[in-house]
Amino acid sequence: MEKTKVGIVGLGNVGSGVARLLTEQSARMTRHAGQPLELAKAVVRDLDKPRDVTLGPNVLTNDLKEITEDPEIRVVAQLIGGTEAARQVMLELLESGKDIVTANKALLAEHGPELFDRARALNRSIAFEASVCGGIPIITNIGQCLSANQITSLSGILNGTSNFIVSRMEQEGADYPAAVAEAQRLGFAEADPTMDVDGTDAAQKLSILAHLAFGARVDWHEIPRIGIDTLDAADLRYARELGYRVKLLAIAKLNGELELHVSPTLVRAGRPLAEVREAYNAVTVVGDAVGNVFFHGLGAGQMPTASAVVSDLIDTAVGRTRITFRTLELWSGRPPRVTLGDHAQARGRYYLRFTIRDSPGVLGDIAGVLGGYDISIASVIQHEPEVQGEDELVPLVIMTHLASEGAAQSAIEEIDGRDYTLQPSVRMRVLD
Ligand SMILES: NC(=O)c1ccc[n+]([C@@H]2O[C@H](COP(=O)([O-])OP(=O)(O)OC[C@H]3O[C@@H](n4cnc5c(N)ncnc54)[C@H](OP(=O)(O)O)[C@@H]3O)[C@@H](O)[C@H]2O)c1
């Protein structure tokens, strides 16, 4: 029987999971691919490091040439992290005639156009299902299964680490540093979780999804983003009191132009996105023909990510990827179908929390400033003062009606300049 020889570059967390599926579930792979997928080579840096997978003799190597110079290896899973070394490896693999599967979204967000151009010029393919939302097949669904639709919006919890941290803050009342420490202890956050918690990871994934779903060619750096790293447990409590949950949402909304942003958002309780807990990811997609579609699952972790990588390996081995890659809009030469709107003009409802001195006339003044920016108030919660040092701090929570981003920001800046404002105010978008 004919077989496809497969290479892996990077045998870390994901690479080991891929190797396990290929070696331990080979009968299943043969059934789906119609031929065996044989793991021929796995490239690592350190040959002496213990691996949690048992490989055949001569499979492990620290020399990429054992893949690039073996014409029998047709398909390679590129599973090293970072961008520079990974970019170099991808180019070498393409030049040597390999079709590639990757899980590296940071690499694609930085160098996608160059790598896809090169792959197209060389008549090769790149499959990348695992790069966004790990085990959830969102790339295939948006790129293929929903292609009869004009997608009008996409709202996603795209970063499991942030969702885990916010869930712990909400469920256990933990403050941010304690929730991060717990996420690190349980393996849900890296030693340096910056790119997860500051919104970078979600923005990189959103730039890929926005291109697939809307034909928007957007550099992830252009996407306005706020992370969860400044989130205060008090806001999660007030949000709950108001009937909402706070989630780090990545939003893409088509309204003539495209609105894109990543920020902690109050999501109305009962909406599927509001109930996504722990390290899970989820995406709601709205299409003009299909209506609402909701995807939920593990967006990271060894086996969920390996699940997506191996299904891409099978698709590549049987020739499906080559067809979809040829028609894929992502980083193709086609002109963008939409432009990015001015973020200051984007409209939404807002949750605002002011920390003010308890004195007469303050509420009226705040209402006056908001009114001056055409922002009307939907509801107000004012709790008893808390004493901190010599000051009595009053938390004042206001939910607004629809307002523009620019107006909300200017109003907050003006109120933060008043002498009755004792701490910087908090502003979050609301998804009803
Ligand atoms: N972990 C997840 O849940 C997850 C989910 C979705 C996507 N991803 C993406 O998948 C990729 C891999 O993640 P991971 O968690 O598996 O990373 P990892 O555990 O750090 O593993 C990286 C592997 O790459 C190897 N490597 C690094 N630089 C190399 C080089 N220049 N040449 C050859 N091998 C090299 C390392 O070799 P040594 O072992 O010898 O050091 C290691 O085996 C990343 O891009 C990540 O963003 C991960």
Ligand as a Chemical Component Dictionary entry (heavy atoms), coordinates in Angstrom:
data_LIG
# 
_chem_comp.id                   LIG 
_chem_comp.type                 NON-POLYMER 
_chem_comp.pdbx_formal_charge   0 
_chem_comp.three_letter_code    LIG 
# 
loop_
_chem_comp_atom.comp_id 
_chem_comp_atom.atom_id 
_chem_comp_atom.alt_atom_id 
_chem_comp_atom.type_symbol 
_chem_comp_atom.charge 
_chem_comp_atom.model_Cartn_x 
_chem_comp_atom.model_Cartn_y 
_chem_comp_atom.model_Cartn_z 
_chem_comp_atom.pdbx_ordinal 
LIG N1  N1  N 0  0.906  24.407 23.511 1  
LIG C1  C1  C 0  -0.307 24.650 23.037 2  
LIG O1  O1  O 0  -1.306 24.319 23.650 3  
LIG C2  C2  C 0  -0.449 25.308 21.687 4  
LIG C3  C3  C 0  -1.752 25.531 21.164 5  
LIG C4  C4  C 0  -1.897 26.088 19.897 6  
LIG C5  C5  C 0  -0.765 26.463 19.192 7  
LIG N2  N2  N 1  0.492  26.254 19.736 8  
LIG C6  C6  C 0  1.656  26.659 18.962 9  
LIG O2  O2  O 0  2.373  25.487 18.605 10 
LIG C7  C7  C 0  3.762  25.789 18.544 11 
LIG C8  C8  C 0  4.525  24.798 19.438 12 
LIG O3  O3  O 0  4.089  24.980 20.776 13 
LIG P1  P1  P 0  4.612  24.009 21.951 14 
LIG O4  O4  O 0  3.781  24.374 23.128 15 
LIG O5  O5  O -1 4.615  22.620 21.480 16 
LIG O6  O6  O 0  6.118  24.544 22.149 17 
LIG P2  P2  P 0  7.292  23.842 22.967 18 
LIG O7  O7  O 0  6.740  22.879 23.939 19 
LIG O8  O8  O 0  8.175  24.944 23.439 20 
LIG O9  O9  O 0  8.080  23.005 21.862 21 
LIG C9  C9  C 0  8.866  23.602 20.861 22 
LIG C10 C10 C 0  9.720  22.521 20.205 23 
LIG O10 O10 O 0  10.448 23.117 19.129 24 
LIG C11 C11 C 0  11.796 22.704 19.182 25 
LIG N3  N3  N 0  12.609 23.792 18.602 26 
LIG C12 C12 C 0  12.643 25.083 18.970 27 
LIG N4  N4  N 0  13.471 25.777 18.159 28 
LIG C13 C13 C 0  13.937 24.886 17.257 29 
LIG C14 C14 C 0  14.810 24.962 16.153 30 
LIG N5  N5  N 0  15.361 26.131 15.816 31 
LIG N6  N6  N 0  15.045 23.827 15.434 32 
LIG C15 C15 C 0  14.473 22.667 15.761 33 
LIG N7  N7  N 0  13.624 22.504 16.808 34 
LIG C16 C16 C 0  13.383 23.608 17.537 35 
LIG C17 C17 C 0  12.093 22.458 20.634 36 
LIG O11 O11 O 0  13.178 21.559 20.706 37 
LIG P3  P3  P 0  13.764 21.024 22.120 38 
LIG O12 O12 O 0  12.653 20.197 22.693 39 
LIG O13 O13 O 0  14.936 20.205 21.745 40 
LIG O14 O14 O 0  14.076 22.241 22.925 41 
LIG C18 C18 C 0  10.759 21.865 21.102 42 
LIG O15 O15 O 0  10.744 20.471 20.863 43 
LIG C19 C19 C 0  3.902  27.244 18.972 44 
LIG O16 O16 O 0  3.959  28.057 17.852 45 
LIG C20 C20 C 0  2.627  27.516 19.740 46 
LIG O17 O17 O 0  2.227  28.871 19.700 47 
LIG C21 C21 C 0  0.662  25.685 20.950 48 
# 
loop_
_chem_comp_bond.comp_id 
_chem_comp_bond.atom_id_1 
_chem_comp_bond.atom_id_2 
_chem_comp_bond.value_order 
_chem_comp_bond.pdbx_ordinal 
LIG N1  C1  SING 1  
LIG C1  O1  DOUB 2  
LIG C1  C2  SING 3  
LIG C2  C3  SING 4  
LIG C2  C21 DOUB 5  
LIG C3  C4  DOUB 6  
LIG C4  C5  SING 7  
LIG C5  N2  DOUB 8  
LIG N2  C6  SING 9  
LIG N2  C21 SING 10 
LIG C6  O2  SING 11 
LIG C6  C20 SING 12 
LIG O2  C7  SING 13 
LIG C7  C8  SING 14 
LIG C7  C19 SING 15 
LIG C8  O3  SING 16 
LIG O3  P1  SING 17 
LIG P1  O4  DOUB 18 
LIG P1  O5  SING 19 
LIG P1  O6  SING 20 
LIG O6  P2  SING 21 
LIG P2  O7  DOUB 22 
LIG P2  O8  SING 23 
LIG P2  O9  SING 24 
LIG O9  C9  SING 25 
LIG C9  C10 SING 26 
LIG C10 O10 SING 27 
LIG C10 C18 SING 28 
LIG O10 C11 SING 29 
LIG C11 N3  SING 30 
LIG C11 C17 SING 31 
LIG N3  C12 SING 32 
LIG N3  C16 SING 33 
LIG C12 N4  DOUB 34 
LIG N4  C13 SING 35 
LIG C13 C14 SING 36 
LIG C13 C16 DOUB 37 
LIG C14 N5  SING 38 
LIG C14 N6  DOUB 39 
LIG N6  C15 SING 40 
LIG C15 N7  DOUB 41 
LIG N7  C16 SING 42 
LIG C17 O11 SING 43 
LIG C17 C18 SING 44 
LIG O11 P3  SING 45 
LIG P3  O12 DOUB 46 
LIG P3  O13 SING 47 
LIG P3  O14 SING 48 
LIG C18 O15 SING 49 
LIG C19 O16 SING 50 
LIG C19 C20 SING 51 
LIG C20 O17 SING 52 
# 
